Every structure is written in C-alpha cells, then in structure tokens.
Amino acid sequence: VTGFDVPVPLYAMEDYYLPNAARVEDGIREAVEF
C-alpha cells in the first residue's frame, strides 16, 4: 500500500499520499484474499 513517487504539490496532497491504518489494513486484506 503506497502512493505515487512524489505528489505535487507535496504539502497539499500529503494526507492523501501517506498510507493510514485503514489503507494498510485494506491492502493486507486484498493481498491475503488474492
């Protein structure tokens, strides 16, 4: 679970870019179900 290499502008998209606990959990569940 990651974002793109470098979001531009960084400060405006930082919250969307960085994975949070919910995105990490969703990514783990998708990988396990694959």
C-alpha positions in Angstrom: 0.0 0.0 0.0 1.8 3.0 -1.2 1.2 6.2 -3.1 2.9 7.6 -6.2 6.6 8.6 -6.1 6.2 12.3 -5.4 2.9 14.1 -5.2 3.0 17.7 -6.4 2.4 19.9 -4.5 3.6 17.8 -1.6 2.0 19.8 1.2 -1.4 19.9 -0.4 -1.6 16.1 -1.0 0.3 14.8 1.9 -2.7 13.4 3.8 -3.9 11.6 0.7 -0.5 10.4 -0.3 0.7 8.8 3.0 -0.9 5.5 3.9 -3.0 5.4 7.0 -4.0 2.4 9.2 -7.2 1.8 7.2 -5.4 1.8 3.8 -2.7 -0.6 5.2 -5.4 -2.9 6.6 -7.2 -2.9 3.2 -4.0 -3.7 1.4 -3.2 -6.6 3.7 -6.7 -8.0 3.3 -6.5 -7.7 -0.5 -3.1 -9.4 -0.6 -4.3 -12.3 1.7 -7.5 -12.8 -0.3 -5.6 -13.0 -3.6 
